[in-house]
Amino acid sequence: MNFEYSEKSLELQQRLSAFIEEHIVPIEKEYIAFQSDTNNMWQRFPKIEMLKKKAKEAGLWNLFLPNNYGDLSPGLTNLEYAPLAEIMGEKIWISEIFNCSAPDTGNMEVLAKYGNAVQKERWLTPLMNGEIRSAFLMTEPEVASSDATNIETAIVLEGDEYVINGRKWWSSGAMDPHCKVAIVMGKTDVNAARHEQQSMVLVPMDTPGLEIIRPLSVLGFYDSPEGHAEIQLTNVRVPKENLILGEGRGFEIAQGRLGPGRIHHCMRLVGMAQYALETMSQRTLERATFGKKFYEYSSIRHEIALSQCDIEQARLLTLSAADKMDKLGNKAAKDIIAMIKIVAPNMALKVIDRAMQILGGKGVGPDTYLPHYFAIARMLRLADGPDEVHLYQLGKSCVKKYGNQ
């Protein structure tokens, strides 16, 4: 399979890798120690802002928006951004340094694509400048939110304001001390057609009635400082101008948001798996048992070889999805996007598990990213739609395509 990358894309890959090697690798142990100290929970790593400034000066900033976003975009396609997402995925915490971390990327894309001029000026500009962070509130504890039509949060127009009532959880980004705005999905008309009941509205985090109930951990990891939160919305009032695109357009916005986001997630997972492969390969040269170096055992060589195969398959599938999305659009690429969402997290789990086994005690401790990456990969079998939903839809599509031949 031949993927064509522009000279700019190839240059950015080289420059991004060089920046990481020069500015991030030297402080990596310091970052790990900072994050491991529970006293620093919900505190930002002190050198983040300095690194963000350097990244901006180096032109490694807001790399994610595709080239159809005009001046807001660095001019890359989804395919050309994919390798950059993989590079950042090897050290998952560094995405923010380049202003390319979720949920901000998805929220910026929503505002860039669907926001009006006032919304862009107030929220998109500071987000793209890296001055603030944001949250996305869709999932709810009382309903199966993998079906977005189940969402129960009420968004009711009263005069010149929308009044919002509901409870959300797994609200990504909400714990970050720099989080200033949330995109909230709820229902504006329960009597409309099933996919026209939902709407999205912008809610400043300091709005009265918005209460963070608790932070939520993912298999013990809090992903601080951005984290995930359970949030209660009680008579939260915002101006009607905070509605994005229009009433009943929430499902449409969600589908537009998730396509590119799934590419980003899957390529970051490929990067995490690549980190695991490199880590386990290095370990085989450092340790010996029963008079033999690890790499001399055929079983360990097999595990490494299988990992390389698994990673390359997932990488090529994800690049193919990005390429198809660029050429034909999200809707035409929906089946292959479902495939990568099924394949990539499961691949990463397998590879990371092999690395843990080869590293032994070090593989499950705080000195590598492996335990955190394992938790992220397991969570991503649920986020943006669980495996079962993608399998259901993909199977339905296959039957429709081949069943009547």
N, C-alpha and C positions, 0 to 999 in steps of 0.2 A: 504494500500500500504506500503510495507516494503522497506525502503532504507537503504543500508549498508554503514556505515561510518567507516573508519579506526580509530584506537586509536589516531593516529597523528591528524586527522581531528577534532575529539572531543576535544583533548587537545588544539588545536589552537583556537577553538571556546571559550573555557574557558579562555585561556590566552588573547585573543583579548578583550573579555568583561571586564576582570580584568584591562587590560591596559587602556581602555577607562574610566573606573570608577576612576582609580587612577590618570591618567595624563590629561584627557580631560574634564571630567565633572567639575572639580574645576575651569577651566578657560573658561567655556562655555559662561558665561555672558560677560566676557571680549571680547570674539570673536564676539558675537552678537553686542556689542556696537561699536566695531571697524568697522564691516561691515556696520553698520547703519550710520556711519559718512561719508558723501559724500566727505570730504576732503581726505579720504583714497582710493578713487577710483583708481584702478589699482595698489594699493600697497599691498604687501604681509603681512599677519598677522605676526607680529614680532616673535612669538613663534613657527612658523611652522617648521623652520629648526631645532630647539632644539628638537621638538617632533619627527621629522623624524629620528634624530640621536638616540633617545631613542628607537624608534620602530625597527630600524635596529639592535641595540644592543640586543633587546629582541627577535630577530628572527622572527619578525612580518613584513616581507618585501617581496615584489614581490610574493604575495600569489596566484596570478591569473593564471599563466601559467600552463596548464595541464601537467600531468606526462609524456606525450609522448614527451616533450621538453628536456628530459634528465637533464643535470646539471643546466640548466637555471630554472628548475621548482622546487618548494618545494616538489613535489611528490604527489600532490593532483589531483583528477579527477575533472571534471567540477561540478559533483554532490557534491563533498566534499567542493569545493570552494563556492558553492551557499549560504550556511548559513553564511559564513564569509561576503559575499557581502551584505546580509540582515542586519547583525549587523552593518556594516559600513553605510548602507543606512539610518539607524535611525538618524544619524547625517551626512548628506550627504557631508559636507565640509571636513570630516576627511579622506576620501579615499586617498588623497595625502600623508597623514602622513605615510601610509603603502605602498606607491608607487603603488597604485591600482586604480588610477583615470583615467577616460576617458578624452581625446582621447589617452593618453599615453599607456594604456593597449592594445588597438587595434593596435596602431602603433608598439609597441614592439612585439606583436604577428606576425605582418606582417614581420618585420625585422628578427625575430627569425626563421620564417618558410620559407621565400622567399629571404631574403637578402643574399648577398655574403659576403665573409670573410672581405673585406675592409669596406663594409657598416656596418657590425656588429661592427667592431672595432671603427669606427668613430662615429656612432650614437646609436647603441643598447647598448653598454657598458655604456656610460654616462647616458642614459635614465634609465637603470636598476640600476645604482648607485644613481639615484635621483639628479644628478648634473645639468641636463637640463630638459626642458619640450618640447613638440612638438605639432604640429597642423595637422589637416586632412582637405584637401581642395578638396571637391567633388561637393557640391551643387552649382548651378549657378542661378542668378536672372532672366535670360532670357528664361529658359526652365524649363519644369516640370521634376525636377531631381529625382523624385521618380522612374522614368525609367532611369536607369544609361546610357542607350544607347543614350539618348538625349544630353548628355554632349557635349559641343561645344568647350571647351578650346583646342587649337591646340598645339601639341607637335611635332615639326618638326626637324629632324636631319639635321644639317648643319656641314659637316666636322666631327670634334671630339666633337661637342656640340649639345645638344638639345636646341631649342629656343621655349619658351613657351609664348603664348599670349591668354588671356582670362580674364574673371571676375568671381570671386567666392564670395559666401557669406555663412553665417552660418558656417564659418571656425572655428571650435571648437579649443580652446586653443591658438589661434593666438595672443590674447591680453596680455598674461602672459609675464612679463618682463624676465622670464627665458626661454621663447620659442625660441629655436635656429634652428629648422628644421621643414619643412612641407612635408608631403606626398601629392603630387598633382596628381589628376586623370584627364586625358585628352585624346585626340585622336591622334594617330600616323599614322593611315591609314584609311581614310574615305571610301575607296573602298573595304576594307576587309569585311568578313562576319560580321553581325550585332554585335555579341558578341566578336569579335576579333579586333575591331577598337581601343579599349581603352587600355591605358597603365598608369602605375604609376611611378612617378619619385621623387627623393629626392631633395628638394630645400632648401638650407640654408636661414633663414629668412632675413639675411643681403645682399642677392643677389641683385645687381642693377636691377631696373625694378619691384621689388616686393614692392607694395605700399599699406599700410593699409588705406583704404578710411575712415572707421568709425567703431566704436564698435556698436554691435547690442544688444538691450535689448530684453528679453523674458518677455512679459507682465509686463514691467517696471523693471525687474531685470536684471542686467548686468552680474551676475555670475562672478564678479571680484574675484581674479585678472586674471583668465584664459580667461573668456569671449568668445564671438563669434565676428567675424569680417567680414566685406566686404573688399575684397582684389582685387586690379587690378594687373594683370601680363602683363607687356609690354616688349616684347623682352628680357625676362628673360633667361639668358644663363647658363646652367650647363653642366659639363662634361658628355659624353655619358655613363660613368661608373655609373652615378647616377640612371640609369634606374633599376627598380626592376624587377627581374625574366626574363623579355624579352618583346619585343614589342607584343602588342595584348593580354597580359596576365592580364590586369587591371581588367576586369570583374571577372575573376577567383580569383584574389587576394581579390577583394571586397567581394565576396561571402564567402570566407574562413574567412575573418575578421569579418563579421557581425554575424555569428552563435553564437560563444561564447559571443560576445558583447551584444547580445540580452538577453542571460541568465543573464549577469551582470546587465544590465539595469532593467530587470524585478525583480530580487531579491532585488535590491536597492529600487525599488518601493514598494515591500512588506515591506521592512524596514521602509520606509516613512509612509506607512499606519499603521504599528504597532506603530510607534511614535504617530500618530494621535489618535489611539485607546487608548493608555496609557494616553495621554494628556487629552482627553475628559473624561475618566473614573475618573482621579484625580480631574477634575473640578467639577464633580457631587457631590463630597464630600465637596467642598469648598463654594459652592454658594446655596442660597435659594431664592425662589420666592413665594409670596403669602402663606407664612407660612410653606412651605415644602422644604426640600432639593431636589436638582435636581434629585438625584438618586431614589427618591420616586415616580417620575412620570413614569408611565408605558411607555409612548411614548419615553422617553429618554432611558429607559432600552431596548426598542425594537431597537432603533437606534444603541446602543452599541452591542447588540446581533447580529444584521444583519452585522455589521462591522466585528465582529469576524468571522462570517461565510464566508463573502466575502474574507477576508484576507487568511483564511486557504485554501479555494478553490484555490485561485491564487497561494499560496505558493506550494501546492501539485502539481498543474499543471506544475509549473516552475521546480520543482525538478524532475518531471517525464520527462520533456523535456531534462534536463541536463543529466539524467540517460540514456535516449535513445541516446543522442548525444555521450556519452562516449562509449556505447556498439555497436552502429551501424553507427556512423558518422553523419556529418552535413546533408548530402543529404537525408538519410533515416529519419532523424528527422525533416525535413523541415516543415511538416504539424503541428506538435505539437509546433515547434518554432513559426510558424505563430499564433497559438492559444494563446500562452502566450503574444505575442506582441499586440494582440487585447485585451486580458482580463486584463493584469496587469495595464496598464495606466488608463483604465476606472474604474477598481476597486479602485485604489488609489484616483482618483478624487472623487468618491462617498464617501469614508471613510473620506477623508480630509474635504470635504464639510460638512459632519455631525459634525465633530469636530469643525469646524469654527462656525457652528450654535449654538452648545452647549456652546462654549466659549464666544460667543457674540462679543463685541468690542475687547477683547483681541485676538480673533481668526483671526482678519484681520489686526492686528497691528504688530509692529516690535519685540514684546517680545517673540514670538514663531517662529518656522520654518514653520508653517502651510501655510502662504501666498506664501512663496518661493516654498514649496513642491507642492502646487497647480499649480503654474506656470510650474514647472518642469514636473509634470505629464501630464499637458495639452500639453506641447511641445513634450513629448515623444509619443503622439498619432500621431505625424508627423515624428519625427526623426527615422532613420533606416527603413524608409518605413512607409507611413501613413496607418491608419486602412484600408482604401479602397483597397490598394494594397494587403494587407494580406488577407482580406476577399475575394477579387477576386481570388487570387491564391488558397486559401483554398477551396473555393466553387468549383473551376475548378477541383481540386484534388478529392473532394468528388463525384462529378458527374462522373468523370472517374472511380472511384473505385466502386460506387454503381449503376450508371445509366444503365449499360448494363446487370444487373442481370435478 
